[in-house]
Amino acid sequence: MYKLYQIDAFTNALFGGNPAAVVPLETWLPDRAMQLLARENNLAETAFFVPLEQPDTFHLRWFTPKTEVQLCGHATLAAAFVIFNCLKINRSERLSFQSLSDWLHVQRAGDWLTLDFPADRLTPAELPGEAHAAFQLAPREVFLGREDYLLVFDSESDVLSLDPDFRALTRIPARGFIATAPGTESDFVSRCFFPAFGIDEDPVTGSAHTTLTPYWAGKLGKNSLSAIQCSERQGYLRCTLQEERVLISGQAVLYLEGYFQV
């Protein structure tokens, strides 16, 4: 029997933010078993972690229903929430996670958790023709980051109006597409689409804000920013650019605690 938690991340209320499953382990399950569990959970991400020798350090991995991914913000936030609030095995207010994206850190301050992630680097790009057709509305700027295209639109209403052709987007060699614009109630808004990874629209994407924050910090001339991911579930984030790192702060709530067997 193994413990499983489901956490709503980047929200302070149930049924908001982005749900992630979290599975604490003492030793790794076979990769195929973890992939099948992620498929069974049928959430954007399932996080698995194993404690390392040093206190408050863990090896962390993330799986979508289709594949393992290199970086996931909301499931990292969810894993930290489980360690701090459910397992209570921490000795300090700072956790460190070894991952496919090198070391990641999470700091707790009250009920806010802050992710310390590497900042993305953006290169001006041309959007492939199929993607232009899939989005119908043309962005005013396009960049290519670590894994995703960043599409900059004129207004929040433009971003809200997007209704992309997900099948067409799966044929483009990229993890996904981040649509963004200035916000009316925040510094910027975004929506994120990852159909090639089995997620048509991700409710709240922490990793995308490693791409969004450097862009908007440069555009707005400030390093501390408020962000809303305006999916149906809504997500609220505080983002800070610190040289080559991005600090992404959010809250989380426990939805489910249970057991499974494999």
C-alpha positions in Angstrom: 0.0 0.0 0.0 1.2 3.5 -0.9 0.0 6.9 0.2 -1.4 9.3 -2.3 -2.4 12.9 -1.9 -4.2 15.2 -4.3 -3.4 18.9 -3.9 -4.9 22.0 -5.5 -1.9 24.2 -6.2 -1.6 28.0 -6.8 -4.9 28.6 -5.0 -6.2 29.1 -1.5 -9.6 27.4 -2.2 -10.7 24.0 -3.2 -11.5 23.4 -6.8 -9.3 26.2 -8.0 -5.7 26.3 -9.2 -4.1 23.2 -10.7 -4.6 19.7 -9.1 -1.6 17.4 -8.8 -1.2 14.0 -7.3 1.7 13.4 -5.0 3.1 10.0 -4.1 5.8 9.8 -1.3 8.1 6.8 -1.7 11.0 5.3 0.2 12.5 3.8 -2.9 11.6 4.2 -6.6 8.9 2.2 -8.2 9.7 1.0 -11.8 9.3 3.8 -14.3 6.5 1.9 -16.1 4.6 1.6 -12.9 4.9 5.4 -12.2 3.8 6.1 -15.8 0.7 3.9 -15.4 -0.1 5.5 -12.1 0.0 8.9 -13.7 -2.2 7.7 -16.4 -4.6 6.2 -13.9 -4.7 9.5 -11.9 -5.4 11.3 -15.1 -4.2 14.7 -13.8 -1.8 17.0 -15.5 1.0 15.8 -13.3 1.7 13.1 -10.7 4.8 13.9 -8.6 6.9 11.1 -7.0 9.6 11.8 -4.5 12.2 9.8 -2.5 14.1 11.2 0.5 17.9 11.7 0.1 20.5 11.4 2.9 20.6 15.1 3.8 17.7 16.4 5.8 15.0 18.2 3.8 16.4 17.0 0.5 14.5 14.8 -1.9 14.7 13.3 -5.5 11.6 14.5 -7.3 10.1 13.3 -10.6 7.0 14.3 -12.5 4.8 12.3 -15.0 1.9 13.5 -17.1 -0.6 10.8 -18.3 1.7 10.3 -21.3 5.3 11.0 -20.3 7.9 12.1 -17.8 8.7 15.8 -17.9 11.8 17.8 -17.0 10.1 20.6 -15.0 6.8 21.1 -13.3 6.0 24.0 -11.0 2.6 23.2 -9.6 3.4 19.6 -8.8 6.6 20.8 -7.0 4.5 23.2 -5.0 2.1 20.3 -4.2 5.0 17.9 -3.2 6.3 20.6 -0.8 2.9 21.2 0.6 2.6 17.5 1.4 6.0 17.4 3.1 5.3 20.5 5.1 1.7 20.0 6.0 0.8 16.3 5.7 4.0 14.3 6.4 5.6 17.0 8.6 9.0 15.5 8.1 10.8 18.8 7.5 13.5 20.1 9.9 13.5 23.6 8.4 11.4 25.9 6.3 13.4 25.2 3.1 13.3 22.0 1.0 15.6 21.0 -1.8 14.7 18.7 -4.7 17.0 17.0 -7.1 15.3 16.8 -10.5 15.9 16.5 -14.2 16.1 20.4 -14.1 19.0 20.3 -11.6 18.3 21.4 -8.0 15.1 23.2 -7.2 14.2 24.8 -3.8 11.0 25.6 -2.0 10.8 28.1 0.9 7.8 28.3 3.3 6.6 31.6 4.8 3.2 31.2 6.5 0.8 29.6 4.0 2.8 30.8 1.0 5.4 28.5 -0.7 8.0 30.0 -3.0 9.6 27.9 -5.7 13.2 28.8 -6.7 13.6 27.8 -10.3 16.1 28.5 -13.2 15.0 31.4 -15.4 14.3 30.6 -19.1 16.1 32.2 -22.0 14.0 33.6 -24.8 14.9 33.8 -28.5 12.8 35.7 -31.0 11.1 33.1 -33.3 8.6 32.6 -36.1 5.5 30.7 -35.2 5.1 27.6 -37.5 2.3 28.0 -40.1 0.2 25.2 -38.6 0.3 27.0 -35.2 -0.8 30.3 -36.8 -3.8 28.5 -38.3 -4.5 26.6 -35.0 -4.7 29.9 -33.0 -6.4 31.9 -35.7 -5.5 35.2 -33.9 -2.0 36.3 -34.7 0.3 37.2 -31.7 2.3 40.5 -31.9 5.5 38.8 -30.7 6.7 35.2 -30.7 9.6 33.7 -28.7 11.0 30.2 -28.2 12.1 29.3 -24.7 13.6 26.1 -23.2 10.7 23.9 -24.4 7.7 26.2 -25.3 6.7 28.9 -27.6 5.7 32.2 -26.0 3.0 34.1 -27.8 2.4 37.7 -26.8 -1.0 39.2 -27.5 -2.2 42.8 -27.2 -4.8 42.3 -24.5 -6.2 40.0 -21.8 -9.4 39.7 -23.8 -7.3 38.3 -26.7 -5.9 35.6 -24.5 -9.3 34.7 -23.1 -10.8 34.4 -26.6 -8.3 31.8 -27.8 -9.8 28.5 -28.9 -6.9 26.6 -30.4 -7.0 23.5 -32.6 -5.3 21.1 -30.3 -4.9 18.4 -32.9 -2.9 20.8 -35.1 -0.7 21.8 -32.2 0.3 18.2 -31.5 2.1 18.1 -34.8 4.5 21.0 -33.9 7.9 20.0 -32.3 7.6 21.8 -28.9 6.3 21.0 -25.5 3.6 23.6 -25.7 2.4 27.1 -26.2 2.2 29.9 -23.6 -0.2 32.7 -24.5 0.2 36.0 -22.6 -0.8 39.6 -22.4 -1.0 42.5 -20.0 -3.5 41.9 -17.2 -6.4 44.0 -16.1 -6.1 42.9 -12.4 -2.5 41.7 -12.5 0.7 42.6 -14.2 0.2 39.9 -16.8 -2.1 37.0 -17.6 -1.5 33.7 -19.4 -3.0 30.5 -20.7 -0.9 27.4 -21.4 -1.5 24.6 -24.0 0.4 21.3 -24.0 -1.7 18.9 -26.1 1.4 16.9 -27.3 1.9 16.0 -23.6 -1.7 15.0 -23.1 -2.8 18.3 -21.6 -4.9 20.5 -23.9 -5.0 23.4 -21.4 -3.1 23.3 -18.2 -5.0 25.1 -15.4 -1.9 26.7 -13.8 1.7 26.2 -15.0 4.5 27.1 -12.6 7.2 26.2 -15.1 5.7 28.5 -17.7 6.4 31.4 -15.3 10.1 30.8 -15.6 9.5 31.9 -19.2 6.9 34.6 -18.6 8.7 36.4 -15.7 11.9 37.3 -17.6 9.8 38.6 -20.5 7.5 40.7 -18.4 10.2 41.9 -16.1 12.0 43.4 -19.1 8.9 44.7 -20.7 7.5 46.4 -17.5 10.8 47.4 -16.0 10.3 45.7 -12.6 11.4 42.4 -11.1 8.4 41.7 -8.8 5.2 40.8 -10.7 1.7 39.6 -10.0 0.3 37.0 -12.4 -3.0 35.3 -13.1 -3.3 32.2 -15.2 -6.8 32.7 -16.6 -7.9 29.1 -17.1 -11.3 28.0 -16.0 -9.9 27.1 -12.6 -7.8 30.3 -12.2 -4.4 30.5 -10.6 -2.7 33.3 -8.7 1.1 33.7 -8.5 3.7 36.2 -7.3 6.8 36.1 -9.4 10.2 37.7 -8.9 13.2 37.7 -11.2 16.5 37.4 -9.4 19.3 37.3 -12.0 19.2 33.8 -13.4 16.5 32.5 -11.1 12.8 33.0 -10.9 10.9 32.9 -7.5 7.3 31.8 -8.0 5.1 32.0 -4.9 1.7 30.4 -4.4 -0.6 28.7 -2.0 -2.1 25.2 -2.0 -4.9 23.2 -0.3 -5.4 19.5 0.4 -8.2 17.9 -1.6 -7.7 14.1 -1.1 -5.6 11.7 1.0 -5.7 8.0 0.4 -3.9 4.8 -0.5 -3.3 2.7 -3.6 -1.7 -0.6 -4.3 0.3 -1.9 -7.2 
